[in-house]
Amino acid sequence: MLLVRIARLAGLAALVAAGLARAAETAPLQPFQADYQVLRNGKELGHATLALREAGNGTWEFSNRTQGTKGMASMLGLDVAEKSTFRWRDGLPQGLSYSYSQDAAIKSRRRNTEFDWNAGEARSSDGKDTWTAPLQGNAMDRNSVTVALMSALKSGASNPTFPVVDKDHVGEQRYTVGRREALSLPAGSIDAVRVDRQRDDNSKRTTTSW
């Protein structure tokens, strides 16, 4: 009887291990941390740290923090932090929560978004202002778009579109994946893929990432 129980426990452990392995395989990206210099017009202003990690129970966390260490950014004590928690769904992040904080000598700011998938709504706040947006599809926060782009590039997507919560609605962010380009950086030459955000025809803003 004891041997039977041990065998059953061993079998259960194997099933659990297999289930965890399958769950890990569904995550299209691996955890990482990357540190960058922050430049403006060729002058260093500070440094930024991006980190993706597993938070447990099928959730992930993506954080982005920028701190001013040079010039005016340092004098103002600039510290900007964003953190997103999400779960993977169909290879893309599905939002759970988002927080943004900006601290500086002249101004501080806080923004938050909570995704309530049971109620089908996202609740956002920015200071005293609050909004509610009906959720749809794989809605995410704006910070998670970076992770979504990484996953889309890995899967070979050429024109990815992401539903992003924007105050009282969920809007679409559309991107076009361009050619590979060699970037000359202080760290050396890096082979990168160009990605351009597609905005409305009357918008003068342009956003290009590599």
Salt bridges, closest charged atoms under 4 A:
GLU61 OE2 - ARG53 NE 3.27
ASP79 OD2 - ARG65 NH2 2.59
GLU82 OE2 - ARG142 NE 3.63
ASP103 OD1 - ARG110 NH2 2.98
ASP116 OD2 - ARG123 NH2 3.31
GLU121 OE2 - ARG123 NH1 2.77
ASP126 OD2 - ARG109 NH2 2.79
ASP168 OD1 - HIS169 ND1 3.24
GLU181 OE2 - ARG179 NH2 3.07
GLU181 OE2 - ARG194 NH1 3.80
ASP191 OD2 - ARG180 NE 3.11
ASP196 OD2 - ARG194 NE 3.00
